[in-house]
Amino acid sequence: MTRDFSTVGVIGLGTMGAGIVEVFARNGIDVVAVEVDGPAIEHGKAVLGGSTGRALARGKMTQEEHDALHSRVTFTSNLEDLAPCQLVVEAVPEHLDLKKDLLGKVDAVVSADAILATNTSSLPVTEIAVATKNPKRVVGMHFFNPAPVQQFVEVIRTVITADDVFEDVKALAERLGKNPVVVGDKAGFIANALLFGYLNHAVSMFESRYATREDLDAAMRFGCGYPMGPLALLDLIGLDTAYEILDTMYKQGRDRLHAPSPIIKQMVSAGMLGRKSGRGFYTYEQPGSPQVVADANTPAGGPPAGVTLRPVATVGVVGSGTMATGIIEVFAKAGYAVTFVARGDDKVAGVHTALARSTSRAVEKGRMTAEDAEAMLGRVTGATDREALADVDLVVEAIAEDLEIKQQLFRDLDRICKPGAILATTTSSLPIIDCAKVTSRPQDVIGMHFFNPAQVMKLVEVVHTVTTAPDVIATVQDLCAKVGKVAVTCGDRSGFIVNALLFPYLNDAVRMLEANYASADDIDTAMKTGCGLPMGPFELLDVVGLDVSLAIERELYTEFREPGYAPAPLLEHLVTAGYLGRKTGRGFRTYA
C-alpha cells in the first residue's frame, strides 16, 4: 500500500530548500521546515515569501491559496519536530560528511517506516544512506532549481533501496506535478552528468582564450536555442557548487573531461562564486543580482584601434542548396546586391523560385510589404559562370562539405575575384586554413558559418585562421551586425564553438544510453525539463542525422585525440545499419 504523505520535513531553507517547501505546501502537504537557527529561519521565510509573493502578484496564485500555503508550513530549528513526518528531504550544502551526519540524526527521530531523502545533485546516495541504521529507506530526490517551476525530479535508487520506497517517492513526485525519472546512484545522475561535462568544456575554451565569455554564451544561446550560455549558467549555479559536482564526478568516473578546469578552483579560492558573490565569469551589480555590469573583460565594441573596415556593397554566393539560398535571402533582405552562381540554369531557376516563395509567405504574414519583397528579389542575380563574381566585395561559398571540391573553388575565386575581395566559407567542420592555403591571398580568407535555416537562425561563427587579416575579421563582424546576425568569433579549430561544445555532450548521452543507465526517453526528459533545453539529445541527433553527427564527432576526435570524444560504438552501429534518424524513418527512435 502506498504511503500517505500528509506531513513532510525539509531541512535547509536556502533557495533550493525553500523551493521544495513551496512545492509540498502548494500541493496540500503540511511541511516542517528546519534551519540551524533563528536568522537562517528568517532568511528561509523571506525566500519562500518572495517566491509566493511573485506568484500572487502575477496572478498565478490567489490570496486564499497563498495564505493556505503558508499556513501549512511550520518553521523550527529543532530536529525533534520532524518526528511526525512520513518523509524528510535534506537540502543542505553539498558536503558528504554534513549530509551523512544529518540523516543519521534524523534516522533516530522519525518513525521506522518514514522515508529519508537527499536532494544531492552529485554526491553518492549510497554513502549517505549507510550512515543510517536502515539504509533501505533512503533515496535520492533531486529537485531542480527553481523547484516550484522546474518539472523534473530525479529519483535515485541505490542498490539497497527498498522497492516500495522508490515507488512511493516516484508516485509522490507525480502527485506534485513533476516528471520523475528513476535512475541508479551514479555521480551527476542524468542531467548533471551530461550538463557539467559541457559546462567544463566551455570553461576550458574560455581559459585557453579560444573565445570570449560573451561569444561562448551567445554561440550556445543563438546557435542551439539554449536558455542561457554556459558561463552565465555557471555563475547562476555557483562556481563552488560546480566545482564540487565536477570533482565528485571525476573522482567516481575518472573521466578527464570531468576534471574541473583549473580556473574554476582559482575563482572559488578568490571568492568569485558567481551571482551570489557579485562576481564570477561576469561582474554583477551587487551580490545576488542578475544584472551584469561592464568590467575589464567587457568587449569595447567596434573595430580594433588602427583597423579600417573594407567596403562591402556587393556580395557573391556560390551554391544553390538550402543553406546558399538562405544566405542569399539574408544579404538581399538587408539591402545588398547579390550575385549567386549555381551549376546550371535549372538550379538558378530553383533558387529564384525558392526566394519568391519565401518572400510571398513573408508578405502574407505581414513581415514584409509587397514593395519590399519586389525590391529584395530585384537585388538578386543568378549566373552559371563563376566569372560573374569578378567585381563583388565578398564571396560566401556554400557548396558540398568536401575539401577537394572547396579547394578547387577557392583556386578559382582567387583567380577571378578582384584584389581585396573577402573570400568566405560556410564550412561547419573542415579546416579553413586548407581553403586559404590554395590561394595567393590567405589573409583574405575567413569562415562565416551560418546556421540552418540561415534566414531564421541569428548566429554566425566568424572563424579566423592564423593568416586572416585583422581588417577582414572586423569587416565580417560588422557585416554580420548589418544583416541582423549575432557574430561570435573564434579560431580555426575543429567544431569551432557550437559543434565543439554540442557534439561531445551528445556523445556522452549516447554512452549513457549504451551503458543502460537510462532510456532515451528519460535522458531527453531530463535535459528538456531539468535543464530547459529545446530538444533532448536523442531528438536532436535524429533531426541532425546520425551520419552527420558521426562525421562531426570523428573530426573532433581526429583533431583533439581526446578519448572522451571518440564516437560511442552504439552511434557507429546505428549508422552502419542505415538508421540515420528522421530522414530514414529510424534512428534512436522509429518514425512513421
N, C-alpha and C positions, 0 to 999 in steps of 0.2 A: 504494500500500500504506500502511495506517495506521501511523503511528509507534508504536514501542514505548516507552511512558513508564515506565521502570523506576526512573529516578533523576531527581528534580526539585529545583530550588532555590527557596527562598523568602527574599526579602530584606526585613528589617523584622519584628521579633518583638513588636510591640505586640499588643493584643487581637485585631485582625484577622489580622495575620501569623501569630501563634501558632495561631490557629484554623485557618488554611489549612494550616499544617504538620500539625496533627492530622488534618485531613480526608485528606490524601495518605497519611500514615503508617497511618491506620486501614484504608486500602484496599490495604495491602501494597506501597506505593511507598516507596523509600528517599528521604530528604529531606536536602538540605544546607541548614541554616538559618543565615542570615547576619545579624549585627548589627555595629554600628560598633566596639564594644569589649567588654571583659570584663563590666563592670557591666550593660550592656544585654543581653548574652547571658544573664546570671544572671536578669535580670528576665523575659526571654522563656521561660527554663526554668521559672520559677515560674508564669507564666501557663499554659503547657502542662501542667505538673504539677497545677495547681489544677483545670483542666478535666477531665483524665483521672482525677484522684483522685475528683472528684464522681461521674463516670460509674461508677467502680469501686464506690464506696460505695452507689450507688443500684441496683446490680445490672445496669447497662446494659453492662457490660464485665467479663469475667473477669480474674483476676490474670494469667493467661497472655497474654491479649490485651493487657492493659495493658503488661506487660513487653516483649512483642514490638513494640508500637507505639513505645515509647521506644528500643528497640534499633535502629530504622530511622532515627533522627534523629541527624545529625551537626551539631554547633554549631561555628561558625567566624566570625572577623572578617575573613577573607581572601577577597576575590572570586575569586582564582585557583582556589579549591577548587570553584568552580562548573563547571569545565571539563568534567567527565563528564556534566553534566545535559542531558537532552533537552528540558527545559522549565524556564524560570526565571520566577517570578512575583514582581514587586516589590509590596510593601505598605508603602511608606514614606509619610511625611506628604504631604498634598495640595498640593505646591508644584511647579509645572511645571518650573522650572529644575532642581530636585533630581532629579526623575524622568528628565528628558532626559539629564542628566549621568550618572546611574547606569546607565541602559540603554545609553548609549554605551560605557561601560566594560565592561559585561557582554558586549556585542556582540563585543568584541575577545578575550574569554576563551573563550566556548563554541564548539562546532563549527558549521560552516556550515549544517547542517540543523536545529539546535536552534531552538525557538520561544521568543520573548521575549514575556511577557505583563505588562500593567499592571493592577493592581486598582483603578485610579482610579474614583471614583464620579461624577466630573463633568468632569474635565479632558479636552481634546481628545486622543484617542488618536493621531490623525494627526500632531499636533505632536510628540508623544513619539516616534513611530515614525521620523520623518525625522531624528532625532538619531543614528540608527544607520546603518551602511553598507548594510544590507539591510532596508529598512522593510517589505518584503513578508512578513517572518516575524514581524512584531509584531502583536499582537492584544490586545484588552481582555478580561480575565477578571474580571468584577466579582462577587465573593462578597458575601453579606450577613451582617451581624453578629447573632448569633454564628455563624461559619462552620460549625462542626460540627453545628449544629441546623437552620439555615435551608436549605431545599431548593432555593432558586432561585439561578441563576447567569446573569448577562447576558454573552453573548459578543459583544464589539463588533468589528465588521468595518469597517475603513477602506476607502477607495477603492483602496488599493494592497495590501491584504492578499491573499496568495495563497489560492486556493480550498482547497488541501489543508491549509493552516494552520488556518483556522477550522473546517473539517470535522473535523480531528483533535482540536482543542481541544473542540469540541462533543461528540465521541464520548468524550473523556476525562471531561468533566463528567457524562455519563450513567453512565460506569463508576464514578464516585464517588457515585452515587446521587442526583445532583442533577437538577433540571428546567431544562435550558439553553434560552435563547431567544437567537437571533442577531438583532442589531439594528445599525443604522448608527451612525456616530460623531456623535451629537448630544448637546449638553450635558445631563447628567442621565439620558440614555438613557431607559428606560421608567419605572422605579419612582421614581427621584428627581425626574424631570421633573414627574411628577404629584404626588408626595408633598410636595415642598418648596414648590410654589405654595400648597397647602393650609396647610402649616405657617406660611408667611409671612403668609397672610391671618389666621390665628389670632393671630399676634403683633400685627398691626395692630389687631385688635379689642381686645386687651389694652392696647396702647399708648394707644388712644383712650379707655380706661376704659369701654368699652361693656359689658364683663362682667369679673368677677374671673377670675383664673387657675384657681381651683378650679371655677368654673361652666363655663368654657370646656372644661376637661378632662372634667368629669362629663358635659357635654352630648354629647360625641362617644363616650364610653365607654358611657353608658346609652342614648343615642338611636340610635347606629349600631352598637353592639357592637364598637367598636374596642378592641384590647387595651390601648392607652394613649391618654391625652389628648394633644393637640398640644404643649402646653408642657412636660409631663413628658417627652415623647418628644424634644423639642429638648434638654432637659437631659441626657438619656441619650446622644444623638448627640454633643453638644458644640456650644456656640454658635459656637466658632471654626470648626469643620468646617462647620456650617450656613451661616455667613456666606460661606465660600469657595465652597461649592456654589451658593448663590444668586447670588453675584457673577459666577461663571463662566457660569451660565445666562443672567443678564441681559446680560452683555457679548456673548454669542453671539446671543441671540434678540431683545434689546431690548424684551422684554415687561415693561411697567411692574410687572406683578404679581409678577415675579421680582426686582425691585429690593429688596435686603434692607431690611427695616424699620429705620429709624434706631436704634431701641433695641437691636437686635442688635449693631451696631457699638459702641455705647456700652458695652454689657455686656462685650463682648470686650475693649475697651480697659481696662475696670476690673478685668479678671481674673475676671469672673463667667462661667465657661465651662460651668457645669452641674455634674453629679455629680462629675466628675473634679477640680474645684476646690473642691467643697463648697458652692458657691452658684451659682445661675443664676436661673431664674424662681422656683424654690423654694430653700430652705435645707436642707442635709443635715447629718446627724450629724457627718460628717467627710468629707474628700476621698475620693471613690471609693465612699462608702456610698450604698445605695439608700434609706436611712431618712430620710424628710422630718421636719424638726422645725419647731415653730412659730417664726414671725418676725413682724416688724412688719406684714406684709401678711396674716397669717392671720386669717380672719373670727372675730369674737368669739362668734358664735352667739346665738340668741335675738333678740327684737325690739330695735330701737334704743332708747336711753335716752329715756324720756318717751312712748313709744308703747304704747298699751294695745290688746290684741287684741280684735277684735269676737267676740262669741259665735256659734258655728255649731253648731246641733244638728240642723237640718233642711235638706235640700238639694233643689233642684229641677233637673231636666234637661229640656231641650227637644230633641226629636228621637227617632227610633226606629230609626236605622240601626245599622250595626256599631259605630261609634265611640260613639254615645249609649248603646247597650246595654252596652258595656264600661265606660263611666263610671258608669252606674247600678250595675253589679255592684261596682265598686271601692268606692263610698261605702257601699252596703248591707252589703258584707262587713266594712267597718270599723266597723259599728255605727250608721251614720246612717240616720235615716228619710228615704226618698227618694220624692218625687212627680215623676213624669215626665209630660210632655204629648206626645201623638202626634196625627197628623192625623185618625185615625179609629179606630173600635173594633177593626177588623181589625189595625191597626198596634199598638194597645195589647196585643191578644192575642198578636201575634207577639213582642213584647218579653218578655212573661211566659213564653212557650214557650221562647224562647232562653235566658232566665235559668234556667229549670227544667232544661233540657238541660245547661247549663254546670255547675250545682251537682251534678247527678246524676253527671256524669263525675268531678267532684272527689271525691265520696263514694266512687265505685268505685275511684279511685286512692289513696284513703286520705289525701287532702289536706284533707278536711273531714268532720266527723261528720254523720250524718243530722239530728241535732238542730240543729246549727249551720246546715245548709242550709235547714231549715224556717224557722228564725228569720230568716235573711237574706231569704228570699223574702217573709216576713211584713212586713218593713220597707219593701217596695216597693209603691207605689200608682200606678196608671195613670189618666190622665184625657185627655179630648179638648178640654177648655176651659182656656185659659191662666189663667183666674181662679183655678184650683186652686193657683196659685203665690203667692197673696196673702200667706201667712204664713211662707214659707221664709226662711232666713237667707242662703242663697246660691243663685243660679241659674247653671247652666252650659248654654250653648246649643251644640248640635252638629248644626246644620242645614246646608243646602247652602252651598257657598262662592260665594255671590252677595251682593254688598254691599247691593243694594237690598232683598233679602229679609231680610238680617240687620238692616238699619236699621229696617225695619218692625217686626221682632220687638222690638228694643230700645225703640222708642217704646211698644210695648205693655207691656213689662216695667216701664218707667219709671212707667207709669200704674198697673199692677197691684200691684207689689211694695211692701212696707212700707218706710218710711224706714230707712236704714242697711243694707238688704239689699245684698249684693255681687252685681254682675252680671258674669258672666264669659263670654268667647267662646273657643271652641276653634280659631278660625281658624289656619291654618298660613301664610297669605300676605297676607291683607287687612289694611289699617291699622286698628288697634284704636281709634285716636282717631276714625275715621269712624263707628264704632258709638257711642262715648261722646258725641260732639257732638250727637246727636239726642235725648239725654236731658237732663233737668233736673239730673242728678246725675253729671256726668262723673268726679267724684272717686271714685265707687263702681264704676267700670268697669275691668276688668283682663282680660288674656289668660291663659288656662290651657290651654296647648297640650299635650294628651295625645298620646301616640304609639300607633299601631295595632299590635296589639290592646291596648287600654287596660288590660285586666285582667292583661296579661303584661308589657308594657313598663314599666320603672321610672321613666322620665323624664317630667317635666312642665316645660315652659318657662313661667315666670311672667313675663308681659310687661306692664310698666307704661308708661302714656303720660305726657305732661308734666303731666297733670291728676290722675293717680291718687294718692289719699291714702296717706301712709306706713302708716297702720294697716291699710289694705286689703292692701297688699303684704305686710306682716308676717303678717297673718291667713292669707292664702292660702299663704304659705311654710310656716307652722306646720301648716295643714290638710293640705298635701301630705305632710309627715312623718307625720302621724297616720294617713293612709291607706296608708302604706308606699311612698310615691313619693320620688324624688330631685328636689328643686326646684332649677332654675337660673334665675337672674333676669337680665333684660336689658331694654333699652329697645324702644320700638315702632318697629322698623326692618324693612324687607322681609327675610324669611327668618329673622328672629330669630337664634339662634346656629346651630342644626344645619343648616337648609337653606341659610343664607348661606355656611357652610363646605363643605357637601357638594356643592351643585349646580355651583359653578364648577369643582370638581375633576372632576365627571362630564362637564362640558362640555369640559374640557381633554382628557379621554380620547377623546371623540368627535372632536375636532380632530386628535388624534394618529392615529386610525384613518383619518380623512378624508385626511390627508396621506400615507397608505400607508407610514407609518414602521414600523408593526407591526400584526399581526392582532388581532381582538377576543379570540381565544383567548390569544394571547401577552400581551396587556395585562392580561387577567383573571388569568392565571397569575402575572404579575409582582406584582400588587397583593395577591393572596391569599397566595402563598408567600414573596414577597420582603418584604412589609410586614405580613403577618399579619392582613389584613382578612378579615372573614367572607365577603364576596362581592366579586367583581371588578366594575368599573364597569358593564360591559355586562350582566352578570347582574342587577345591581341596577336598572339603567334598565328592563330588560324586566319586572322584577317591579313596580316603581313605576308603570310605564306611561309610554310616550314622550310622550303628550299631556299628562299631569300634569307630567312633567319639563319639557317645553317651556313650559308655562304659568308654572311657578315661575321658570325662567330668564328669561323675558320680564319678570316682575315685578322680579327683581333688576336686570336691565339698565335698566328704566324708572326705577327709583329711584336707582341709583348712576351711571348713564350711563358705566360703565366699559367700554371697548371689549372687554376680555377676557371680559366677562360676556355679550356678545351671543351668542345661541344659534348653535351651529355649523350651517351650511347643511344638512349631512347629516341632522341631527335634524329640521330643518324639513321636509325632503323625505320622510323616512320617515313623519312624522305626516300629511303631505298625502296620501301613498299609502295611508293607513289601516293602516300597520304600527305598531301601538301597543304591542307586547310580548306577554307571555303571554296577556293577555285576548283578543287577536285571533288568537293562534296564530303570529304573526310579528312580530318587532321586529328587533333586531340578530342574533337567531338565529331559526330556524324550529322550531316546537314541534308535536308530534304531536297 
